[in-house]
Amino acid sequence: MVRPVVKREAVAHLRTRLGLSERRACRIVGADRKMIRYQSSRPPETELRQRLRDLANERRRFGYRRLFVLLRREGEASGINRIYRLYREEGLAVRKRRARRKAIGTRAPILVEARPNARWSLDFVHDQLACGRRFRILNVVDDVTRECLAAIPDTSISGQRVVRELSGLIERRGKPDMIVSDNGTELTSNAILTFAATKGIEWHYIAPGKPMQNGFVESFNGRMRDELLNETMFRNMPHARAVVRAWAVDYNEERPHSALGYETPKAFAEHLSTATGISAARIECSAPLPVAHIAPIGVSTQRAPVPHG
């Protein structure tokens, strides 16, 4: 179906280029003359457009749905349809990345208890500094609350370093029931195996070449790649650590998460703890503060399974 704006442009073209009358041009195009003469009385909405542009420039990889959530937080009463119209008119559509090949077939869901610390996912993501030196980031994600528990950038992260970071995280937040990771050499080292056996943590390794089995942290890595790593030039390692730390805090406390009903991971964790009766107890220790805010810990007697994927 041809939109009214296209019909108006066609009638204008016939009148200016061929010298046809409005009546004849409308008959050829199949447009009503009242529609051609219609002048919009819609207000310009200058302030809303400017704020929408500012948010889109600040959050370059956010679509109109997340921008709509941010505007609602600021008290904007406009509906999502108006925001989408202005989003289209301002040309703010996010450029889509090339889609990866999707797996074909059915998957059996993996049940996870609906509580914090039921399962953590762990993986590395790589990038490079402005000088060309490569570094990696160790990401740890809570599969239920979607919180970024740790995002640790460094030029080299060994198995012993992973053990130290996880030990400090457990002291601050509590022990997970399971940790999921791939089969990288750092994660299959004797240090990791000894750590899992000593702490009594079930460490699950995904099948080789099957990153979809570790989907939560892979999704998080994709968001970090799209919204942070591809948009930032890191000058040096101190700059990378500061930027990654700030982005992780923003991810937990400000960024709307579509899988959580556009709540933030921190707010969802608080609601989940309230619903399951888990008290928020903060462990006092001399360890440095974590990248993400500490979520409530505890054990719930009611087990509500949540399907994976």
Rosetta silent file (secondary structure, phi, psi, omega in degrees, C-alpha in Angstrom):
SEQUENCE: MVRPVVKREAVAHLRTRLGLSERRACRIVGADRKMIRYQSSRPPETELRQRLRDLANERRRFGYRRLFVLLRREGEASGINRIYRLYREEGLAVRKRRARRKAIGTRAPILVEARPNARWSLDFVHDQLACGRRFRILNVVDDVTRECLAAIPDTSISGQRVVRELSGLIERRGKPDMIVSDNGTELTSNAILTFAATKGIEWHYIAPGKPMQNGFVESFNGRMRDELLNETMFRNMPHARAVVRAWAVDYNEERPHSALGYETPKAFAEHLSTATGISAARIECSAPLPVAHIAPIGVSTQRAPVPHG
SCORE:     score description
SCORE:     0.000 S_00000001
   1 L     0.000  132.249 -178.457    0.000    0.000    0.000 S_00000001
   2 L   -81.619  131.048 -178.832    1.362    3.401   -0.992 S_00000001
   3 L   -74.381  156.964  178.905    1.572    5.877    1.881 S_00000001
   4 H   -57.472  -37.381 -178.675   -0.043    9.334    1.646 S_00000001
   5 H   -64.599  -34.335  178.174    3.326   11.080    1.672 S_00000001
   6 H   -69.671  -39.017  178.065    4.404    9.098   -1.389 S_00000001
   7 H   -65.256  -38.450  177.390    1.178   10.011   -3.209 S_00000001
   8 H   -62.447  -42.575  178.415    1.722   13.687   -2.401 S_00000001
   9 H   -64.419  -37.881  179.155    5.227   13.515   -3.833 S_00000001
  10 H   -66.576  -42.498  178.042    3.906   11.784   -6.977 S_00000001
  11 H   -63.735  -41.687  178.353    1.208   14.431   -7.518 S_00000001
  12 H   -62.989  -38.415  179.220    3.767   17.219   -7.004 S_00000001
  13 H   -65.014  -44.543 -179.973    6.076   15.571   -9.533 S_00000001
  14 H   -63.950  -36.366 -178.239    3.315   15.309  -12.181 S_00000001
  15 H   -73.801  -39.116 -176.560    2.305   18.930  -11.655 S_00000001
  16 H   -81.698  -40.224 -175.171    5.818   20.399  -11.761 S_00000001
  17 H   -85.762  -39.602 -175.738    7.417   18.225  -14.442 S_00000001
  18 L  -105.489   -7.227  177.094    4.467   17.534  -16.785 S_00000001
  19 L    70.952   25.301  178.912    2.328   20.563  -16.027 S_00000001
  20 L   -78.571  156.174  175.696   -0.781   18.539  -15.165 S_00000001
  21 L   -75.391  163.451  179.821   -3.601   19.953  -13.115 S_00000001
  22 H   -62.574  -40.558 -178.234   -4.152   18.801   -9.555 S_00000001
  23 H   -61.893  -46.753 -177.376   -7.400   17.042  -10.510 S_00000001
  24 H   -69.939  -38.828  178.581   -5.798   15.057  -13.349 S_00000001
  25 H   -63.319  -39.094  178.218   -2.661   14.217  -11.354 S_00000001
  26 H   -66.424  -36.129  179.448   -4.812   12.910   -8.489 S_00000001
  27 H   -66.254  -39.452  179.882   -6.813   10.784  -10.905 S_00000001
  28 H   -67.626  -44.210 -177.408   -3.638    9.220  -12.324 S_00000001
  29 H   -76.232  -26.566 -175.549   -2.103    8.541   -8.928 S_00000001
  30 L    83.603   36.668 -177.280   -5.363    7.421   -7.345 S_00000001
  31 L  -115.293  150.032  176.114   -5.247    9.987   -4.557 S_00000001
  32 L   -81.349  139.603 -176.723   -7.981   12.050   -2.969 S_00000001
  33 H   -66.557  -30.194  177.523   -7.628   15.804   -3.466 S_00000001
  34 H   -65.793  -37.429  178.673   -8.405   16.458    0.207 S_00000001
  35 H   -66.440  -38.034 -179.689   -5.504   14.229    1.194 S_00000001
  36 H   -66.534  -35.904 -177.269   -3.176   16.084   -1.173 S_00000001
  37 H   -86.794   -4.360 -175.044   -4.182   19.463    0.280 S_00000001
  38 L   -64.632  133.878  175.300   -4.029   18.313    3.891 S_00000001
  39 L  -115.335  123.979 -176.558   -1.723   20.337    6.134 S_00000001
  40 L   -66.287  135.916  176.293   -0.643   18.673    9.356 S_00000001
  41 L  -104.579   13.476 -178.415   -1.614   20.470   12.565 S_00000001
  42 L   -69.713  135.470  179.394    0.658   18.294   14.701 S_00000001
  43 L   -64.002  154.585 -175.655    2.909   20.285   17.086 S_00000001
  44 L   -67.552  -25.071  179.231    6.629   20.282   16.220 S_00000001
  45 L    54.799   47.269 -174.372    7.614   18.493   19.491 S_00000001
  46 H   -64.334  -45.412 -176.629   11.002   20.170   19.352 S_00000001
  47 H   -65.591  -42.127  179.342   12.045   19.453   22.939 S_00000001
  48 H   -65.381  -40.726  177.474   11.081   15.789   22.761 S_00000001
  49 H   -62.138  -42.476 -178.725   12.896   15.354   19.458 S_00000001
  50 H   -65.436  -42.032  179.193   16.020   16.997   20.863 S_00000001
  51 H   -66.047  -38.107  178.014   15.986   14.832   23.991 S_00000001
  52 H   -64.477  -40.996  177.057   15.476   11.728   21.877 S_00000001
  53 H   -64.365  -40.814 -179.964   18.441   12.700   19.680 S_00000001
  54 H   -63.232  -43.586  179.021   20.591   13.348   22.740 S_00000001
  55 H   -65.882  -39.228 -179.947   19.775    9.945   24.231 S_00000001
  56 H   -66.954  -35.157  176.915   20.360    8.226   20.891 S_00000001
  57 H   -71.684  -33.216  178.825   23.759    9.924   20.553 S_00000001
  58 H   -75.195  -38.508  179.531   24.642    8.956   24.114 S_00000001
  59 L  -115.940   79.054 -169.345   23.403    5.374   23.690 S_00000001
  60 L   -66.870  -21.618 -178.417   24.296    4.742   20.072 S_00000001
  61 L  -105.048   13.919  176.929   23.363    1.046   20.118 S_00000001
  62 L   -91.394  136.275  173.481   19.984    1.462   21.842 S_00000001
  63 L   -85.409 -176.356 -174.025   16.809    0.973   19.813 S_00000001
  64 H   -68.031  -27.719 -179.068   13.568    2.880   20.247 S_00000001
  65 H   -66.708  -47.079  179.081   12.227    0.512   22.920 S_00000001
  66 H   -69.529  -35.752  175.258   15.104    1.119   25.334 S_00000001
  67 H   -63.342  -37.389  177.462   15.092    4.831   24.528 S_00000001
  68 H   -62.569  -41.082  178.077   11.375    4.846   25.339 S_00000001
  69 H   -63.344  -42.040  179.096   12.106    3.272   28.750 S_00000001
  70 H   -64.477  -40.063  178.017   14.764    5.913   29.473 S_00000001
  71 H   -65.915  -39.197  177.723   12.365    8.719   28.505 S_00000001
  72 H   -62.242  -37.493  177.743    9.655    7.265   30.749 S_00000001
  73 H   -61.982  -30.237 -179.901   12.107    7.284   33.657 S_00000001
  74 L   -84.479   -0.965  177.455   12.543   11.022   33.061 S_00000001
  75 L    98.257    8.626  178.657    8.778   11.576   33.246 S_00000001
  76 L   -71.428  127.710 -175.293    7.927   11.712   29.529 S_00000001
  77 L   -91.854   -5.034 -177.481    4.253   10.801   29.096 S_00000001
  78 L   -64.802  146.277  178.124    4.345   10.051   25.353 S_00000001
  79 L   -77.817  171.921 -176.323    3.445    6.540   24.259 S_00000001
  80 H   -69.130  -28.509  179.251    5.763    4.149   22.479 S_00000001
  81 H   -66.378  -40.173  177.312    4.047    4.751   19.118 S_00000001
  82 H   -66.450  -42.508  179.131    4.891    8.460   19.219 S_00000001
  83 H   -62.342  -40.520  179.223    8.473    7.737   20.251 S_00000001
  84 H   -64.829  -39.697  178.970    8.788    5.244   17.388 S_00000001
  85 H   -63.123  -47.098  178.968    7.420    7.804   14.897 S_00000001
  86 H   -65.687  -36.211  178.129    9.881   10.471   16.036 S_00000001
  87 H   -60.375  -41.791  178.312   12.652    7.859   16.112 S_00000001
  88 H   -71.779  -43.674 -178.073   11.973    7.064   12.448 S_00000001
  89 H   -64.978  -31.702  179.674   11.570   10.691   11.376 S_00000001
  90 L   -84.286   -3.508  178.635   14.868   11.655   13.011 S_00000001
  91 L    65.744   42.790 -175.569   16.691    8.803   11.259 S_00000001
  92 L   -99.815    9.194 -177.079   17.958    7.253   14.483 S_00000001
  93 L   -57.803  135.292 -179.192   17.578    3.610   13.477 S_00000001
  94 L   -75.497  132.146  177.524   20.478    1.479   14.724 S_00000001
  95 L   -68.141  126.468 -176.100   22.547   -0.059   11.993 S_00000001
  96 L   -79.255  137.506  173.983   22.152   -3.818   12.188 S_00000001
  97 L   -75.812  158.706  177.231   25.207   -6.031   12.460 S_00000001
  98 L   -64.972  126.324 -175.656   25.528   -8.961   10.111 S_00000001
  99 L   -73.040  144.292  176.633   23.515  -11.823   11.582 S_00000001
 100 L   -84.418  161.372  176.883   25.216  -15.068   12.428 S_00000001
 101 L   -66.693  135.020 -178.816   24.033  -18.430   11.216 S_00000001
 102 L   -96.244  145.319  178.497   21.354  -19.828   13.503 S_00000001
 103 L   -71.492  145.319 -179.732   21.268  -23.397   14.721 S_00000001
 104 L  -109.591  135.479  179.368   18.506  -25.596   13.337 S_00000001
 105 L   124.546  177.365 -178.405   16.631  -28.065   15.501 S_00000001
 106 L   -96.202  151.858  178.357   15.047  -28.291   18.919 S_00000001
 107 L  -124.138  140.685  175.789   16.779  -27.685   22.226 S_00000001
 108 L   -86.112  124.513 -178.235   15.893  -29.153   25.604 S_00000001
 109 L   -67.460  143.069  176.143   15.600  -26.340   28.203 S_00000001
 110 L  -100.257  122.824 -176.371   17.926  -26.452   31.213 S_00000001
 111 E   -81.503  134.508  178.013   16.086  -25.593   34.430 S_00000001
 112 E  -127.481  135.678  179.049   17.640  -23.040   36.759 S_00000001
 113 E   -65.620  139.545 -177.283   16.289  -22.100   40.184 S_00000001
 114 L   -81.837   74.157  176.967   14.874  -18.565   40.267 S_00000001
 115 L  -158.637  154.022  176.793   17.252  -17.125   42.844 S_00000001
 116 L   -61.663  151.611  177.417   20.597  -15.342   42.863 S_00000001
 117 L    67.024   14.109  174.637   23.733  -17.488   42.840 S_00000001
 118 L   -68.699  -40.150  178.376   21.927  -20.489   41.372 S_00000001
 119 L  -157.907  136.538  174.090   24.353  -20.493   38.452 S_00000001
 120 E  -110.010  149.156  172.806   27.122  -18.252   37.160 S_00000001
 121 E  -117.146  145.350 -172.641   28.458  -18.126   33.623 S_00000001
 122 E  -138.218  136.439  179.174   32.046  -17.251   32.857 S_00000001
 123 E  -164.084  167.223  177.900   33.847  -16.375   29.622 S_00000001
 124 E  -109.034  148.883  170.296   36.524  -14.168   28.068 S_00000001
 125 E  -132.420  143.356 -172.068   36.134  -11.413   25.482 S_00000001
 126 E  -113.360  151.721  174.114   39.090   -9.888   23.621 S_00000001
 127 E  -158.394 -174.072  179.605   39.985   -6.410   22.359 S_00000001
 128 E  -140.910  156.401  178.773   43.058   -4.250   21.809 S_00000001
 129 L   -81.133  174.105  179.879   44.499   -0.926   22.961 S_00000001
 130 L   -62.781  -29.244  179.175   45.215    2.062   20.745 S_00000001
 131 L   -78.630   -5.900 -179.450   48.856    0.918   20.475 S_00000001
 132 L    97.970   -7.487 -179.935   47.733   -2.445   19.096 S_00000001
 133 L   -72.883  132.797 -176.538   48.453   -4.469   22.219 S_00000001
 134 E   -87.180  148.963  173.781   45.730   -7.038   22.838 S_00000001
 135 E  -142.795  168.760 -178.972   43.978   -7.604   26.145 S_00000001
 136 E  -131.334  159.417 -179.203   41.132   -9.735   27.407 S_00000001
 137 E  -124.756  125.597  174.601   38.226   -9.262   29.798 S_00000001
 138 E   -87.565  115.270 -179.416   37.023  -11.932   32.214 S_00000001
 139 E  -107.652  133.940  175.634   33.232  -11.646   32.466 S_00000001
 140 E  -125.440  126.572 -174.423   31.170  -13.329   35.181 S_00000001
 141 E  -128.375  139.371  170.869   27.357  -13.179   34.908 S_00000001
 142 E   -82.903  120.784 -173.264   24.546  -14.399   37.161 S_00000001
 143 L   -67.060  -25.872 -177.038   22.273  -16.404   34.847 S_00000001
 144 L   -88.138  -52.941 -177.263   19.058  -15.608   36.774 S_00000001
 145 L   -84.655  -11.541 -178.388   19.399  -11.916   37.649 S_00000001
 146 L    64.369   17.611  179.146   21.545  -11.146   34.553 S_00000001
 147 L   -73.099  143.630  170.115   23.870   -9.095   36.759 S_00000001
 148 E   -84.552  104.818 -176.524   27.444   -8.512   35.694 S_00000001
 149 E   -78.661  -30.065  179.141   29.241   -9.817   38.759 S_00000001
 150 E  -159.753  143.227  173.159   32.715   -9.044   37.447 S_00000001
 151 E  -141.429   99.603 -168.003   34.350   -7.577   34.354 S_00000001
 152 E  -115.387  105.300  177.030   38.122   -7.770   34.752 S_00000001
 153 E   -90.274  141.401  175.219   40.354   -6.519   31.910 S_00000001
 154 E  -166.598  162.658 -179.512   44.056   -7.389   31.763 S_00000001
 155 L   -75.729  -23.438  179.604   46.709   -8.325   29.240 S_00000001
 156 L  -148.911  126.873  178.299   47.065  -11.819   30.733 S_00000001
 157 L  -129.931  108.077 -177.877   44.623  -13.769   32.908 S_00000001
 158 L   -89.680  176.370  176.625   45.808  -17.212   33.987 S_00000001
 159 H   -61.992  -39.054  177.928   43.898  -19.980   35.714 S_00000001
 160 H   -65.440  -35.443  177.248   45.335  -18.916   39.085 S_00000001
 161 H   -66.870  -39.373  177.278   44.167  -15.347   38.444 S_00000001
 162 H   -61.472  -41.487  178.609   40.658  -16.638   37.690 S_00000001
 163 H   -61.847  -44.137 -179.746   40.709  -18.541   40.999 S_00000001
 164 H   -62.276  -43.777 -179.033   41.737  -15.406   42.929 S_00000001
 165 H   -66.379  -42.206  179.578   38.983  -13.314   41.315 S_00000001
 166 H   -67.847  -36.487  178.396   36.316  -15.954   41.908 S_00000001
 167 H   -62.973  -44.046  177.410   37.439  -16.443   45.519 S_00000001
 168 H   -65.006  -37.893  179.147   37.101  -12.725   46.206 S_00000001
 169 H   -66.272  -39.033  178.526   33.721  -12.636   44.486 S_00000001
 170 H   -66.140  -37.932  177.772   32.470  -15.572   46.581 S_00000001
 171 H   -62.491  -34.419 -177.182   33.601  -13.846   49.788 S_00000001
 172 H   -85.792  -33.989 -170.529   31.569  -10.767   48.863 S_00000001
 173 H  -114.018  -29.231 -174.825   28.468  -12.350   47.334 S_00000001
 174 L   116.408  164.076 -174.608   28.263  -15.999   48.353 S_00000001
 175 L   -86.113  134.842  175.074   28.981  -19.338   46.684 S_00000001
 176 L   -80.772  157.087  175.051   27.156  -20.345   43.493 S_00000001
 177 L   -74.455  -33.743 -176.706   25.709  -23.815   43.043 S_00000001
 178 E  -147.698  147.729  172.340   27.182  -24.152   39.551 S_00000001
 179 E  -124.688  132.243 -178.851   29.609  -22.353   37.254 S_00000001
 180 E  -112.154  135.410  178.810   29.394  -22.797   33.481 S_00000001
 181 E  -154.275  174.060  175.293   32.325  -22.148   31.151 S_00000001
 182 L   -87.870 -165.602 -174.041   33.957  -23.328   27.956 S_00000001
 183 L  -105.296   32.404  178.162   37.018  -25.585   27.687 S_00000001
 184 L   -62.293  156.084 -176.163   39.741  -22.935   27.513 S_00000001
 185 L   -61.537  -35.021  179.248   43.141  -23.834   28.916 S_00000001
 186 L   -66.906  -31.313 -173.297   42.780  -21.323   31.778 S_00000001
 187 L   -94.045   -4.623  174.874   39.444  -22.834   32.793 S_00000001
 188 L  -115.222   15.303 -177.885   40.557  -26.479   32.644 S_00000001
 189 L   -75.269  166.999  178.300   43.788  -25.960   34.575 S_00000001
 190 H   -62.828  -31.681  179.705   44.671  -27.740   37.810 S_00000001
 191 H   -63.121  -42.241  179.714   44.079  -24.486   39.698 S_00000001
 192 H   -69.185  -43.854 -179.498   40.432  -24.379   38.569 S_00000001
 193 H   -62.597  -41.453  178.253   39.839  -28.083   39.220 S_00000001
 194 H   -66.661  -40.641  179.643   41.316  -27.815   42.713 S_00000001
 195 H   -61.756  -46.265 -178.694   39.308  -24.660   43.425 S_00000001
 196 H   -64.606  -39.725 -179.987   35.992  -26.278   42.375 S_00000001
 197 H   -69.416  -39.412 -178.645   36.671  -29.409   44.435 S_00000001
 198 H   -68.141  -42.564 -178.144   37.726  -27.425   47.521 S_00000001
 199 H   -81.259  -11.755 -177.832   34.736  -25.039   47.397 S_00000001
 200 L    70.600   36.355 -179.755   32.262  -27.793   46.536 S_00000001
 201 L  -103.981  133.005  175.746   31.097  -26.019   43.378 S_00000001
 202 E   -78.484  116.384 -179.030   29.806  -27.975   40.402 S_00000001
 203 E  -103.786  115.639 -176.713   31.800  -26.767   37.383 S_00000001
 204 E  -104.992  125.181  176.342   30.050  -27.556   34.104 S_00000001
 205 E   -99.298  131.567  178.383   31.992  -27.450   30.831 S_00000001
 206 L   -73.604  164.673  178.270   30.009  -26.929   27.638 S_00000001
 207 L   -67.298  142.628  179.735   30.558  -29.160   24.619 S_00000001
 208 L   -58.179  134.609  179.216   33.510  -28.080   22.445 S_00000001
 209 L    73.594   17.891 -179.796   32.437  -25.740   19.650 S_00000001
 210 L  -125.133   68.740 -178.806   28.973  -25.168   21.184 S_00000001
 211 H   -64.176  -20.823  178.841   28.971  -21.591   22.592 S_00000001
 212 H   -64.522  -17.743  176.548   25.152  -21.581   22.533 S_00000001
 213 H   -75.077  -10.743  175.290   25.302  -23.859   25.586 S_00000001
 214 H  -119.641   51.234 -167.083   26.744  -20.879   27.477 S_00000001
 215 H   -66.153  -32.171 -175.768   24.176  -18.461   26.095 S_00000001
 216 H   -64.685  -50.304 -178.918   23.836  -16.026   29.013 S_00000001
 217 H   -74.240  -29.087  175.651   27.441  -14.886   29.078 S_00000001
 218 H   -65.252  -40.020  175.700   27.690  -15.077   25.272 S_00000001
 219 H   -63.907  -41.782  177.300   24.730  -12.685   25.070 S_00000001
 220 H   -62.605  -43.057  177.158   26.410  -10.419   27.607 S_00000001
 221 H   -59.450  -38.768  178.313   29.636  -10.506   25.597 S_00000001
 222 H   -63.893  -40.815  177.723   27.666   -9.481   22.516 S_00000001
 223 H   -65.779  -41.566  178.602   26.160   -6.489   24.311 S_00000001
 224 H   -64.191  -41.557  178.446   29.582   -5.478   25.615 S_00000001
 225 H   -63.497  -44.341 -174.091   31.100   -5.824   22.144 S_00000001
 226 H   -73.298  -42.567 -171.464   28.291   -3.868   20.485 S_00000001
 227 H   -96.332  -19.723 -176.295   27.812   -1.066   23.026 S_00000001
 228 L  -120.861  -60.812 -171.264   31.303   -0.661   24.503 S_00000001
 229 H   -66.141  -40.637  179.696   34.224   -2.305   22.724 S_00000001
 230 H   -75.171  -12.084 -176.075   33.187   -1.325   19.180 S_00000001
 231 H  -108.029   -3.201 -171.894   32.454    2.241   20.313 S_00000001
 232 L  -127.255  137.716  171.172   35.549    2.974   22.435 S_00000001
 233 L  -102.860  111.522 -176.636   39.244    3.508   21.699 S_00000001
 234 L   -84.110  123.850 -177.286   41.172    2.391   24.783 S_00000001
 235 L   -74.791  -44.608 -178.429   44.310    4.466   25.359 S_00000001
 236 L  -157.478 -178.628 -176.883   45.960    2.146   27.894 S_00000001
 237 H   -67.484  -41.998  175.823   45.102   -0.468   30.493 S_00000001
 238 H   -58.903  -39.427  177.527   44.176    1.992   33.304 S_00000001
 239 H   -64.866  -41.331  179.262   41.797    3.704   30.877 S_00000001
 240 H   -63.589  -42.406 -179.695   40.333    0.340   29.838 S_00000001
 241 H   -63.810  -41.289 -179.220   39.786   -0.711   33.449 S_00000001
 242 H   -66.678  -42.924 -177.676   38.026    2.561   34.305 S_00000001
 243 H   -68.377  -43.338 -179.875   35.787    2.496   31.217 S_00000001
 244 H   -64.584  -40.687  179.282   34.857   -1.184   31.620 S_00000001
 245 H   -63.011  -44.674  179.592   34.100   -0.686   35.323 S_00000001
 246 H   -64.524  -38.769 -179.941   31.837    2.308   34.604 S_00000001
 247 H   -67.039  -38.646  179.850   30.034    0.423   31.814 S_00000001
 248 H   -64.290  -41.053  176.957   29.422   -2.590   34.073 S_00000001
 249 H   -63.684  -43.363  178.119   27.873   -0.367   36.764 S_00000001
 250 H   -63.353  -38.163  178.476   25.688    1.293   34.125 S_00000001
 251 H   -61.579  -40.552 -177.322   24.693   -2.144   32.782 S_00000001
 252 H   -78.007  -33.456 -168.146   23.540   -3.273   36.222 S_00000001
 253 H  -110.698  -20.832 -173.690   21.849   -0.079   37.399 S_00000001
 254 L  -122.793  -37.074 -172.482   20.683    1.933   34.377 S_00000001
 255 L   -72.560  122.330  175.946   20.430   -0.160   31.209 S_00000001
 256 L   -68.027  134.755 -178.460   16.938   -1.659   30.611 S_00000001
 257 E  -107.665  119.516 -174.607   17.175   -5.401   29.989 S_00000001
 258 H   -63.615  -35.148 -179.463   14.594   -6.759   27.539 S_00000001
 259 H   -70.769  -13.670  179.919   14.668  -10.281   29.020 S_00000001
 260 H  -108.320   24.470 -177.569   13.721   -8.814   32.430 S_00000001
 261 L    68.680   31.278  179.669   10.723   -6.837   31.199 S_00000001
 262 L    62.939   26.516  165.987   12.970   -3.799   30.627 S_00000001
 263 E   -87.288  163.171  172.482   13.953   -3.667   34.293 S_00000001
 264 L   -82.177  153.683  177.748   17.577   -3.231   35.254 S_00000001
 265 H   -56.727  -37.328  179.569   19.398   -6.335   36.579 S_00000001
 266 H   -65.089  -46.041  179.724   19.817   -4.676   39.972 S_00000001
 267 H   -64.653  -39.236  178.834   16.093   -3.859   40.281 S_00000001
 268 H   -64.388  -40.421  178.672   15.140   -7.358   39.122 S_00000001
 269 H   -63.210  -38.998  178.587   17.460   -8.920   41.706 S_00000001
 270 H   -66.336  -42.983  178.324   15.866   -6.805   44.440 S_00000001
 271 H   -65.116  -39.851  179.799   12.344   -7.776   43.343 S_00000001
 272 H   -65.333  -39.606  178.990   13.338  -11.431   43.108 S_00000001
 273 H   -66.699  -37.836  178.116   14.847  -11.356   46.590 S_00000001
 274 H   -66.938  -41.592 -177.387   11.684   -9.740   47.984 S_00000001
 275 H   -68.550  -33.747 -177.775    9.419  -12.275   46.266 S_00000001
 276 H   -94.940   -0.418  177.434   11.410  -15.279   47.493 S_00000001
 277 L    75.578   23.934  179.773   11.969  -13.908   50.998 S_00000001
 278 L   -87.675  128.676  179.709   15.751  -13.703   50.663 S_00000001
 279 L   -85.340  142.384 -179.814   17.326  -11.134   52.960 S_00000001
 280 L   -85.779  104.133  179.855   20.008   -8.859   51.567 S_00000001
 281 L  -115.778  123.772 -179.401   23.071   -9.461   53.733 S_00000001
 282 L   -96.193  129.554 -178.451   26.335   -7.779   52.852 S_00000001
 283 L   -86.026  126.431  178.708   29.503   -9.603   53.853 S_00000001
 284 L   -86.510  129.761  177.614   32.118   -7.386   55.435 S_00000001
 285 L  -158.768  169.151 -179.298   35.686   -8.056   54.345 S_00000001
 286 L   -88.057    2.536 -179.903   38.890   -6.246   53.455 S_00000001
 287 L   -69.394  153.411  178.034   38.658   -7.261   49.785 S_00000001
 288 L   -64.326  157.139 -179.805   38.238   -4.491   47.182 S_00000001
 289 L   -64.318  145.254  178.914   34.753   -3.574   46.063 S_00000001
 290 L   -74.162  165.818  177.140   33.364   -5.610   43.155 S_00000001
 291 L   -64.224  -44.932  179.249   32.691   -4.178   39.730 S_00000001
 292 L   -97.578  156.406  176.101   28.951   -4.752   40.149 S_00000001
 293 L   -66.220  147.212 -177.550   26.869   -3.955   43.195 S_00000001
 294 L   -74.526  129.511  179.077   26.389   -6.867   45.556 S_00000001
 295 L   -92.282  160.356  178.141   22.994   -8.518   45.171 S_00000001
 296 L   -59.669  146.242  179.102   21.077  -10.149   48.055 S_00000001
 297 L  -122.434  168.195  178.892   22.168  -13.672   48.940 S_00000001
 298 L   143.591 -177.687 -178.461   20.501  -16.555   50.744 S_00000001
 299 L  -124.087  131.730  177.798   18.595  -19.744   50.231 S_00000001
 300 L  -102.728  138.508  177.739   14.899  -19.979   49.408 S_00000001
 301 L   -77.978  -21.106  176.840   12.863  -23.002   50.385 S_00000001
 302 L   -93.124  123.453 -176.395   10.568  -22.484   47.385 S_00000001
 303 L  -107.794  114.455  179.472   12.219  -23.554   44.174 S_00000001
 304 L  -113.127  103.010 -177.957   10.811  -22.001   41.005 S_00000001
 305 E   -67.655  140.832  176.999   12.623  -23.378   37.929 S_00000001
 306 E  -118.512  126.276 -178.623   13.358  -20.983   35.106 S_00000001
 307 E   -68.511  140.688  176.254   14.035  -22.450   31.619 S_00000001
 308 L   -80.942  139.245  175.910   17.383  -21.677   30.055 S_00000001
 309 L    76.834    0.000    0.000   17.392  -19.974   26.638 S_00000001
